[in-house]
């Protein structure tokens, strides 16, 4: 998916959010914002916006001395979601359709994103989970997704955000785990999952985990490692979580199910199937 003009201001705001996690010093915040605006001005609508987003975030990390500004907040949300596991598993076990219920909860977890929404807390996540259990979601598409999982011999599940990975783990625990490989980022990128997060929430104890080989907030295939590309090509089902991975993979000719919560009109319009901001998606492009 190519860059939309509406995305550029979001990338600049993300940089300001990130630097505010690092320091309260106004002069540093101003400097980072100025540098972000300079980088943001050099954009092309002929390439994916993920490259511009990554360039700005790398500048912020460099200003932070190479440290990940999202590290502490990622750990906090991992822990917060881990504390919810018992109640969520009880909800799934007590439901009429554990597959659909755990899928809906995994989709609700996609709200944990410090790109489009910088203010989150436990009550907002709980409300998102409760709302997800009754939100519109095509029964036909859920059934198709379930059938594709059953038929697949090798499944690549590309993760998205910290915290959210806990809900992915609960969903995956109800699937044929021997067929699944979970994918995290190759290095810090916004609040996206890395190997450190996968170990922290015991995803590495649940299924095999690999990385994209790049520190971008999505699986941008031309830049991913050769080992990841082999896994991608060898898999007969790709589960793509979140908006970033949708942006990276929406033009691919492959059996891909996109799981996400729509957070901006650009994505809703791209899906082009009557979706609106706030909707849950379990669909193929």
Buried (B, 14 or more C-beta within 10 A) or exposed (E): BEBBEEBBEBBBBBBBBBBBBBBEEEEBBEEBBEBBBEBBEEBEEEEBBBBBBBBBBBBBBEBBEEEBBBBEBBBEBBEBBBEBBEEBBEBBEEBEEBBBBBBBBBBBBBBBBBBBEBEBEEEEBBEBBEBBBEBEBBEEBBEBBBEBBEEBEEBBBBBBBBBBBBBBBBBBEBBEBEBBBBBBBBBBBBBBBBBBBBEBBEBBEBBEBBBBBBBBBBBBBEBBBEEBBEBBEEBBBBBBBBBBBBBBBBEBEBBBBBBBBBBBEBBBEBBEEEBEEBBBBBBEB
